[in-house]
Amino acid sequence: MTKYIRPSRRAFLAGGTAVAASLAMPSISRASARPVFTHGVQSGDVDTASGMIWTRTDRPAKVMMEVSTTESFAEARQLSPMFATPNSDMAVKRLVDGLPSDQDIFYRFVAADLNDISAVSEPIIGQFRTAPTSRRDVKFAWSGDTAGQGWGIDDEGMRTYATMAQHKPDFFIHSGDTIYADGPMKDEVEKDGKLIWKNTTLIDEKRKVAETLDEFRGQWKYNLMDEHVQAMNAMCPTFMQWDDHEVVNNWSSAKDLISDDRYTEKSVHVLQSRSARAFHEMTPLRITPAEPGRVYRKIAYGPMLDVFFLDLRSYRGPNGASMEDEITPASSIMGAEQMAWLKRELAASKATWKVIACDMPIGLVVWDNWKEQAGAEAVANGDNGPAKGRELEFADLLRFIKTAGIKNTVWFTADVHYTAAHFYNPDKAQFQDFDPFWEFVSGPLHAGTFGPNAMDATFGPEVKFVKAPEDGQVNLPPSEGLQFFGLVDIDGKTQQMKVRLMDRADTELWSVTLDPEIQAL
């Protein structure tokens, strides 16, 4: 068992005196001279012994940090300070390791102005719970799509976050479209001559598409201005992945912006590089030394759960008909390196449940140009036939999972702005060399509601539940109530997984309990 490393009493008293002294200094300083934490705190990528923590200051500052297993910060462990500088837009994040498993961890930041080290901020505090090393009940939430289609922070704020927080999940999976860098907002939205929405909080960076690094950073800072987002971040870790709107709608390396008059920067590669930097600066995502910008990764959350985060955006070929007969760079959506990693990690996993967090659904048909139903944007190509194009990688993966005897894989996704439960049945599929599995869809968190999408029969999906707007209704605002998230409870005794599909009002729309297939030792 990992032991919590506590300082000696002498070191603690010395550190406590120093912190107390620094916190006392602002009493003789002008309030305007003291640093301020501008966007709350965040934690993420928590496992049994470590987790990421994040914050941001309003000026260049020396940020002191400490962690404790008690809310009073008794016997707190002092961490090495970090410097918030303009190079990272005054954001700092770090990995905190050496933590005890299955333990509430409290973390605290204090900032000192680099130009006047005696000017010290008020402290700001967050918390998370480390993963267990033995079986206990685990709860997590998932959803996607925040501040899209012009629906920003109104008088109620992003209330779905508050609803999720009431359930006190161990962690939250944000399944992509974490920002809408391509979705400018207006102060007011009208329909049929009537005011239907007012963005009571708005910043200049949200009034146009994001092109510069600072504009991409501004997209993140806007979402973090919401009180419900800040409150949930302070008490629950978020495990982040991305999709398209972090850069531009339906992007791949072949995205052509020549005819899009909103953009003066026409290179999607430039936009991707700036977006990726802002994404990693503004989120508590772990850094992978082999590929510092990587999003796909595994989080081991105790003996019952491993979470595998996919990235279907960064390594894909161009959006096209997706009708290739073999896997090529053009037909790829995961890429060979990510696919090899996923197979290797799935095969090595000893966890009861293997949750695959995928930023796009498998069987739902998503068009690049939905008005003309042209070009595959997701996995399915819409022909209902044998696996072709991007479906080939998924056919290869599903066959591998079956052949390797990997049990209890469950898929969670967002992207399509409604909620659904899909059961993939090989008996009803065109490609049949796989074991049956579930895919659960949720979202949006705070964006327009659309759908439902058509299903492609290649992998035999059966729609067990769907909640979406009525025919003819599109881009419904959050005030209509069709904002969705999911809750997953894994029972520590039975190891059963219960999945619930929820709405913003905290109504349980549908649920299913899955029995694990336990392999004999």
C-alpha positions as CSV (number, residue, x, y, z in Angstrom):
1,M,0.0,0.0,0.0
2,T,1.3,3.5,-0.9
3,K,2.1,5.5,2.2
4,Y,1.5,9.1,2.6
5,I,4.7,11.0,3.1
6,R,4.3,13.5,6.0
7,P,6.9,16.0,7.1
8,S,8.5,15.9,10.5
9,R,6.9,18.0,13.2
10,R,9.8,20.5,13.0
11,A,9.4,20.8,9.2
12,F,5.7,21.1,9.5
13,L,5.9,23.8,12.1
14,A,8.4,25.7,10.1
15,G,6.3,25.3,6.9
16,G,3.1,26.2,8.8
17,T,4.7,29.3,10.2
18,A,5.8,30.4,6.8
19,V,2.4,29.8,5.3
20,A,0.7,31.6,8.2
21,A,3.0,34.5,7.8
22,S,2.4,34.7,4.1
23,L,-1.3,34.6,4.6
24,A,-1.1,37.4,7.1
25,M,0.8,39.8,4.8
26,P,-2.2,40.9,2.7
27,S,-3.7,42.6,5.8
28,I,-1.3,45.4,5.3
29,S,-1.5,45.4,1.5
30,R,-4.0,47.1,-0.8
31,A,-6.5,44.5,-2.1
32,S,-5.8,45.6,-5.7
33,A,-2.1,44.7,-5.1
34,R,-2.8,41.1,-4.2
35,P,-2.9,38.3,-6.8
36,V,-6.2,36.8,-7.5
37,F,-7.1,33.2,-8.7
38,T,-9.2,34.0,-11.8
39,H,-10.8,30.7,-12.8
40,G,-11.0,28.4,-9.8
41,V,-9.2,25.1,-9.5
42,Q,-9.3,21.9,-11.4
43,S,-8.1,18.3,-10.8
44,G,-7.9,15.4,-13.1
45,D,-6.4,12.1,-14.2
46,V,-6.6,10.7,-10.7
47,D,-5.4,7.2,-10.0
48,T,-4.5,5.2,-6.8
49,A,-1.5,7.3,-5.9
50,S,-1.5,10.6,-7.8
51,G,-3.6,13.2,-9.5
52,M,-3.2,16.5,-11.5
53,I,-4.1,19.9,-10.0
54,W,-4.5,23.2,-11.8
55,T,-5.2,26.9,-11.2
56,R,-4.6,30.3,-12.9
57,T,-3.7,33.7,-11.5
58,D,-4.4,37.2,-12.8
59,R,-0.7,38.2,-13.0
60,P,2.8,36.7,-12.9
61,A,3.0,35.0,-9.6
62,K,4.9,32.4,-7.4
63,V,2.2,29.8,-6.6
64,M,2.7,27.9,-3.4
65,M,0.9,24.5,-3.0
66,E,0.2,22.1,-0.3
67,V,-1.9,18.9,0.0
68,S,-3.5,17.2,3.0
69,T,-5.7,14.2,3.9
70,T,-7.8,16.5,6.1
71,E,-9.9,19.6,5.3
72,S,-8.2,21.5,8.1
73,F,-4.8,20.9,6.4
74,A,-3.4,19.5,9.5
75,E,0.1,18.0,8.8
76,A,-0.1,19.4,5.2
77,R,2.6,18.5,2.8
78,Q,4.3,21.4,1.2
79,L,5.0,21.1,-2.5
80,S,7.6,22.9,-4.5
81,P,6.2,26.2,-5.8
82,M,5.6,26.9,-9.5
83,F,5.6,30.1,-11.4
84,A,2.6,31.4,-13.3
85,T,3.9,33.4,-16.2
86,P,2.5,34.9,-19.5
87,N,4.1,32.0,-21.4
88,S,1.3,29.8,-20.1
89,D,-1.3,32.6,-19.7
90,M,-0.7,32.5,-15.9
91,A,-1.9,28.9,-15.7
92,V,-0.1,26.3,-13.7
93,K,-0.6,22.6,-13.3
94,R,1.3,19.7,-11.7
95,L,1.2,16.1,-10.9
96,V,0.9,15.3,-7.2
97,D,2.1,11.9,-6.4
98,G,2.9,9.8,-3.3
99,L,-0.7,9.9,-2.2
100,P,-2.5,7.2,-0.2
101,S,-5.1,5.2,-2.1
102,D,-8.9,5.6,-1.5
103,Q,-8.4,8.8,0.4
104,D,-9.9,12.3,0.3
105,I,-7.1,14.7,-0.8
106,F,-7.4,18.4,-0.2
107,Y,-5.1,20.8,-2.1
108,R,-4.5,24.5,-1.5
109,F,-2.9,27.3,-3.6
110,V,-1.5,30.6,-2.5
111,A,0.0,33.1,-4.9
112,A,2.6,35.8,-4.4
113,D,3.1,38.7,-6.9
114,L,6.5,38.3,-8.6
115,N,6.9,42.0,-8.7
116,D,6.0,42.4,-5.0
117,I,6.5,39.1,-3.2
118,S,4.9,40.5,-0.1
119,A,1.6,40.9,-1.9
120,V,-0.1,37.5,-1.3
121,S,-3.4,36.2,-2.4
122,E,-6.2,34.6,-0.4
123,P,-5.9,30.8,-0.5
124,I,-8.0,28.7,-2.9
125,I,-8.9,25.0,-2.1
126,G,-10.0,22.0,-4.1
127,Q,-10.3,18.3,-3.4
128,F,-10.5,14.9,-5.0
129,R,-10.5,11.2,-3.9
130,T,-7.8,8.8,-5.0
131,A,-8.7,5.5,-6.6
132,P,-9.0,2.4,-4.4
133,T,-6.6,-0.6,-4.4
134,S,-9.4,-2.9,-3.2
135,R,-13.0,-3.2,-4.3
136,R,-15.4,-0.5,-3.2
137,D,-18.4,1.3,-4.8
138,V,-17.3,3.6,-7.7
139,K,-19.4,6.3,-9.3
140,F,-18.6,8.4,-12.3
141,A,-20.5,10.7,-14.7
142,W,-19.9,11.4,-18.3
143,S,-21.2,13.9,-21.0
144,G,-19.9,16.3,-23.6
145,D,-20.5,19.5,-25.5
146,T,-20.1,22.7,-23.4
147,A,-21.1,26.2,-24.6
148,G,-22.0,25.4,-28.2
149,Q,-24.3,26.8,-30.9
150,G,-24.4,30.2,-29.3
151,W,-25.8,29.1,-25.9
152,G,-23.5,30.6,-23.3
153,I,-23.7,31.6,-19.6
154,D,-27.2,33.0,-18.9
155,D,-28.8,33.9,-15.5
156,E,-29.0,30.2,-14.6
157,G,-25.6,29.3,-15.7
158,M,-24.5,25.9,-16.9
159,R,-26.9,24.2,-14.6
160,T,-26.3,20.6,-15.8
161,Y,-22.9,20.8,-14.0
162,A,-24.7,21.6,-10.7
163,T,-27.0,18.6,-11.3
164,M,-24.1,16.3,-11.8
165,A,-22.2,17.6,-8.8
166,Q,-25.2,16.7,-6.5
167,H,-24.4,13.0,-7.2
168,K,-20.8,13.4,-5.9
169,P,-19.1,11.3,-8.6
170,D,-15.6,10.0,-8.0
171,F,-14.8,11.6,-11.4
172,F,-16.3,13.1,-14.5
173,I,-15.4,12.2,-18.1
174,H,-15.8,15.1,-20.5
175,S,-16.2,13.2,-23.7
176,G,-15.1,16.0,-26.1
177,D,-16.3,19.4,-27.5
178,T,-15.0,20.8,-24.3
179,I,-15.1,24.2,-25.9
180,Y,-16.6,25.6,-29.1
181,A,-13.7,27.6,-30.6
182,D,-15.7,27.9,-33.9
183,G,-19.0,29.1,-32.3
184,P,-19.2,32.9,-31.9
185,M,-21.8,34.1,-29.4
186,K,-24.1,37.1,-29.3
187,D,-25.4,39.0,-26.3
188,E,-29.0,37.9,-27.2
189,V,-30.6,35.2,-29.3
190,E,-34.0,35.8,-31.0
191,K,-36.3,33.4,-32.7
192,D,-39.4,34.5,-34.7
193,G,-38.8,38.0,-33.5
194,K,-38.8,37.1,-29.8
195,L,-35.9,37.1,-27.3
196,I,-35.3,33.5,-26.3
197,W,-31.9,33.7,-24.7
198,K,-29.5,36.2,-23.1
199,N,-25.9,35.5,-22.6
200,T,-25.5,37.6,-19.4
201,T,-21.8,36.7,-19.3
202,L,-19.8,37.2,-22.4
203,I,-16.2,38.1,-23.3
204,D,-14.6,39.4,-26.5
205,E,-12.9,36.1,-27.3
206,K,-16.4,34.5,-27.6
207,R,-17.7,37.0,-30.1
208,K,-15.6,35.5,-33.0
209,V,-14.0,32.3,-34.0
210,A,-10.8,31.5,-32.3
211,E,-7.6,31.9,-34.4
212,T,-4.9,33.2,-32.1
213,L,-3.5,31.4,-29.1
214,D,-5.0,34.0,-26.8
215,E,-8.4,33.5,-28.5
216,F,-8.2,29.7,-27.9
217,R,-7.2,30.3,-24.3
218,G,-10.2,32.7,-24.0
219,Q,-12.6,29.9,-25.0
220,W,-11.4,27.9,-21.9
221,K,-11.5,30.9,-19.6
222,Y,-15.1,31.7,-20.6
223,N,-16.3,28.2,-19.7
224,L,-14.4,28.5,-16.4
225,M,-16.3,31.7,-15.5
226,D,-19.4,29.7,-14.8
227,E,-20.2,29.3,-11.1
228,H,-21.5,25.7,-11.6
229,V,-18.4,24.6,-13.5
230,Q,-16.1,26.1,-10.9
231,A,-18.0,24.5,-8.1
232,M,-17.9,21.0,-9.6
233,N,-14.2,21.4,-10.6
234,A,-13.4,22.2,-6.9
235,M,-14.9,18.9,-5.7
236,C,-14.6,16.4,-8.5
237,P,-11.8,15.5,-10.9
238,T,-12.5,15.8,-14.7
239,F,-10.9,13.4,-17.2
240,M,-10.7,15.4,-20.4
241,Q,-10.7,14.3,-24.1
242,W,-11.3,16.4,-27.2
243,D,-13.1,16.2,-30.5
244,D,-13.6,18.7,-33.3
245,H,-14.9,22.0,-31.9
246,E,-11.8,22.5,-29.8
247,V,-10.3,23.5,-33.2
248,V,-12.9,23.9,-35.9
249,N,-16.0,22.0,-36.9
250,N,-15.4,18.5,-38.4
251,W,-11.6,19.1,-38.7
252,S,-9.0,16.8,-40.1
253,S,-5.6,17.6,-41.5
254,A,-7.3,18.1,-44.8
255,K,-9.8,20.7,-43.6
256,D,-10.2,23.5,-46.1
257,L,-11.0,26.9,-44.7
258,I,-10.4,28.9,-47.9
259,S,-14.1,29.7,-48.4
260,D,-14.9,30.3,-44.7
261,D,-14.8,34.1,-44.4
262,R,-14.8,34.0,-40.6
263,Y,-11.2,32.9,-40.7
264,T,-8.2,35.0,-41.7
265,E,-5.9,32.1,-40.6
266,K,-6.6,29.5,-43.3
267,S,-4.2,26.7,-42.1
268,V,-6.0,24.1,-40.0
269,H,-2.5,23.0,-38.9
270,V,-1.8,26.4,-37.3
271,L,-5.2,26.4,-35.7
272,Q,-4.7,22.8,-34.4
273,S,-1.3,23.7,-32.9
274,R,-2.7,26.7,-31.1
275,S,-5.8,24.9,-29.9
276,A,-3.7,21.9,-28.6
277,R,-1.5,24.2,-26.6
278,A,-4.4,26.0,-25.0
279,F,-6.1,22.6,-24.4
280,H,-3.1,21.3,-22.4
281,E,-2.5,24.6,-20.6
282,M,-6.1,25.0,-19.5
283,T,-6.9,21.4,-18.4
284,P,-5.6,19.0,-15.7
285,L,-4.6,16.5,-18.4
286,R,-1.5,14.4,-17.7
287,I,1.5,14.9,-19.9
288,T,2.9,11.9,-21.8
289,P,6.7,12.4,-22.2
290,A,6.8,10.3,-25.4
291,E,4.2,12.6,-27.1
292,P,3.6,15.7,-24.9
293,G,0.5,16.7,-26.9
294,R,-1.1,13.3,-26.7
295,V,-4.8,13.0,-25.6
296,Y,-5.3,9.2,-25.7
297,R,-4.3,7.5,-22.5
298,K,-5.4,5.0,-19.8
299,I,-6.4,5.8,-16.2
300,A,-6.3,2.9,-13.9
301,Y,-9.0,3.4,-11.3
302,G,-8.6,0.4,-9.0
303,P,-9.2,-3.3,-9.4
304,M,-12.7,-2.9,-11.0
305,L,-12.1,-0.2,-13.6
306,D,-9.6,0.9,-16.2
307,V,-10.6,3.8,-18.4
308,F,-9.2,4.1,-22.0
309,F,-9.5,7.5,-23.6
310,L,-9.4,7.5,-27.4
311,D,-8.6,10.3,-29.8
312,L,-10.5,9.9,-33.1
313,R,-9.5,13.4,-34.3
314,S,-5.7,13.9,-34.3
315,Y,-4.7,10.9,-36.5
316,R,-7.5,10.6,-39.0
317,G,-7.4,10.8,-42.7
318,P,-9.6,13.2,-44.7
319,N,-13.3,13.1,-44.3
320,G,-14.6,11.4,-47.4
321,A,-16.9,8.6,-48.6
322,S,-15.0,6.2,-46.3
323,M,-15.5,3.2,-48.6
324,E,-11.9,1.9,-48.8
325,D,-11.5,-1.9,-48.8
326,E,-8.4,-1.9,-46.6
327,I,-6.8,0.1,-43.8
328,T,-4.8,3.0,-45.3
329,P,-3.8,6.4,-44.1
330,A,-6.8,7.7,-45.9
331,S,-9.2,5.3,-44.2
332,S,-7.6,5.7,-40.7
333,I,-9.4,7.3,-37.8
334,M,-7.3,6.0,-34.8
335,G,-4.0,5.5,-36.6
336,A,-1.6,2.5,-36.2
337,E,0.2,3.7,-33.1
338,Q,-2.9,4.5,-31.1
339,M,-4.5,1.2,-32.2
340,A,-1.4,-0.8,-31.2
341,W,-1.4,1.0,-27.8
342,L,-5.1,0.3,-27.3
343,K,-4.8,-3.4,-28.1
344,R,-1.7,-3.8,-25.8
345,E,-3.3,-2.0,-22.9
346,L,-6.7,-3.8,-23.2
347,A,-4.9,-7.2,-23.3
348,A,-2.8,-6.3,-20.2
349,S,-5.8,-4.9,-18.2
350,K,-6.7,-6.9,-15.1
351,A,-9.6,-4.6,-14.2
352,T,-13.1,-6.1,-14.2
353,W,-14.5,-3.4,-16.4
354,K,-12.7,-1.8,-19.4
355,V,-14.5,1.5,-20.1
356,I,-13.6,2.9,-23.5
357,A,-14.2,6.6,-23.6
358,C,-14.6,7.4,-27.3
359,D,-15.1,11.0,-28.5
360,M,-17.5,9.8,-31.3
361,P,-20.1,7.0,-31.6
362,I,-19.5,3.9,-33.6
363,G,-22.8,3.1,-35.3
364,L,-24.4,6.5,-35.6
365,V,-24.1,8.2,-39.0
366,V,-22.6,11.6,-38.7
367,W,-22.1,13.5,-42.0
368,D,-19.4,16.1,-42.6
369,N,-21.9,18.1,-44.6
370,W,-25.2,17.1,-43.0
371,K,-27.4,19.3,-45.3
372,E,-26.1,17.2,-48.3
373,Q,-25.4,14.1,-46.3
374,A,-21.9,14.0,-47.8
375,G,-18.7,12.6,-46.4
376,A,-18.3,10.5,-43.2
377,E,-17.4,12.6,-40.2
378,A,-17.5,9.7,-37.6
379,V,-16.9,5.9,-38.0
380,A,-20.0,4.8,-39.8
381,N,-20.2,5.4,-43.6
382,G,-24.0,5.0,-43.8
383,D,-24.0,2.1,-46.4
384,N,-25.2,-0.6,-43.9
385,G,-22.9,-3.1,-45.5
386,P,-19.6,-4.9,-44.7
387,A,-16.9,-2.9,-42.9
388,K,-15.3,-0.4,-45.1
389,G,-13.3,2.8,-44.7
390,R,-13.0,3.9,-41.1
391,E,-15.1,0.9,-40.0
392,L,-12.2,-1.3,-40.8
393,E,-10.1,-0.2,-37.9
394,F,-13.1,-0.8,-35.6
395,A,-13.7,-4.2,-37.1
396,D,-10.1,-5.1,-36.5
397,L,-10.3,-3.9,-32.9
398,L,-13.5,-5.7,-32.1
399,R,-12.2,-8.9,-33.6
400,F,-9.0,-8.5,-31.5
401,I,-11.1,-8.1,-28.3
402,K,-13.0,-11.3,-29.1
403,T,-10.0,-13.3,-30.1
404,A,-7.9,-12.2,-27.1
405,G,-10.7,-13.0,-24.7
406,I,-11.0,-9.5,-23.3
407,K,-14.2,-9.3,-21.3
408,N,-16.5,-6.5,-20.1
409,T,-15.7,-3.7,-22.5
410,V,-18.3,-0.9,-22.4
411,W,-18.2,2.2,-24.6
412,F,-19.1,5.8,-23.5
413,T,-19.4,8.7,-25.9
414,A,-21.1,12.1,-26.7
415,D,-20.8,14.3,-29.8
416,V,-24.4,14.0,-31.3
417,H,-26.2,16.2,-28.7
418,Y,-28.8,13.7,-27.5
419,T,-28.8,10.7,-25.3
420,A,-29.2,7.0,-26.2
421,A,-28.3,3.4,-25.4
422,H,-27.1,1.1,-28.1
423,F,-26.5,-2.7,-27.9
424,Y,-24.2,-4.0,-30.7
425,N,-25.4,-7.5,-31.7
426,P,-23.2,-9.6,-34.0
427,D,-26.2,-11.7,-34.9
428,K,-27.7,-8.7,-36.6
429,A,-24.5,-7.3,-38.0
430,Q,-22.9,-7.3,-41.5
431,F,-19.5,-7.8,-39.7
432,Q,-20.1,-10.5,-37.1
433,D,-16.6,-11.4,-35.8
434,F,-17.0,-9.7,-32.4
435,D,-18.6,-10.2,-29.0
436,P,-21.7,-8.2,-28.2
437,F,-21.2,-4.9,-26.3
438,W,-23.0,-1.7,-25.1
439,E,-22.4,1.9,-26.2
440,F,-24.0,4.7,-24.2
441,V,-24.4,8.2,-25.6
442,S,-24.9,11.4,-23.6
443,G,-24.8,15.2,-24.0
444,P,-25.0,18.0,-24.5
445,L,-24.0,19.6,-21.2
446,H,-24.7,23.1,-22.2
447,A,-25.2,23.4,-26.0
448,G,-27.9,23.0,-28.7
449,T,-29.8,19.8,-28.7
450,F,-30.1,17.9,-32.0
451,G,-30.9,14.4,-33.3
452,P,-31.5,11.5,-33.4
453,N,-29.1,10.3,-36.1
454,A,-29.6,7.3,-38.4
455,M,-27.9,4.0,-37.5
456,D,-25.5,2.1,-39.7
457,A,-26.1,-1.7,-39.6
458,T,-22.5,-2.8,-40.1
459,F,-21.9,-3.7,-36.5
460,G,-25.6,-4.6,-35.7
461,P,-26.5,-1.8,-33.3
462,E,-29.9,-2.0,-31.6
463,V,-31.4,1.2,-30.2
464,K,-32.6,0.4,-26.7
465,F,-33.4,3.9,-25.7
466,V,-33.2,7.4,-27.2
467,K,-34.2,10.9,-26.0
468,A,-33.9,13.7,-28.6
469,P,-35.9,16.6,-29.9
470,E,-39.1,16.0,-31.8
471,D,-39.0,15.8,-35.6
472,G,-38.3,19.2,-37.1
473,Q,-36.7,20.7,-34.0
474,V,-33.0,21.5,-34.1
475,N,-30.6,23.5,-31.9
476,L,-32.9,23.7,-28.9
477,P,-31.4,25.9,-26.2
478,P,-30.5,24.6,-22.7
479,S,-33.7,26.3,-21.3
480,E,-35.7,23.6,-23.1
481,G,-34.3,21.0,-20.7
482,L,-32.9,18.5,-23.2
483,Q,-29.4,18.6,-21.7
484,F,-28.1,15.2,-20.7
485,F,-25.5,13.3,-18.7
486,G,-24.9,9.8,-17.6
487,L,-24.2,8.2,-14.3
488,V,-22.3,4.9,-13.8
489,D,-22.3,3.0,-10.5
490,I,-20.1,-0.1,-10.1
491,D,-21.0,-2.1,-7.0
492,G,-18.0,-3.1,-4.9
493,K,-19.6,-6.4,-3.8
494,T,-21.3,-7.7,-6.9
495,Q,-19.1,-5.8,-9.4
496,Q,-22.3,-5.0,-11.4
497,M,-22.3,-1.9,-13.5
498,K,-25.5,0.2,-13.5
499,V,-25.7,2.9,-16.2
500,R,-28.3,5.7,-15.9
501,L,-29.2,8.3,-18.5
502,M,-30.2,11.6,-16.8
503,D,-31.4,15.0,-17.8
504,R,-30.6,18.5,-16.5
505,A,-33.6,18.3,-14.1
506,D,-32.0,15.2,-12.6
507,T,-34.7,12.9,-14.0
508,E,-33.7,9.3,-14.6
509,L,-34.7,8.6,-18.1
510,W,-33.5,5.0,-18.5
511,S,-31.2,2.6,-16.8
512,V,-29.6,-0.9,-17.2
513,T,-27.6,-3.1,-14.9
514,L,-24.8,-5.1,-16.5
515,D,-23.4,-8.3,-15.0
516,P,-19.7,-8.7,-15.3
517,E,-18.3,-11.8,-16.9
518,I,-15.8,-13.0,-14.3
519,Q,-12.9,-15.0,-15.8
520,A,-11.7,-18.0,-13.8
521,L,-8.2,-17.7,-12.4
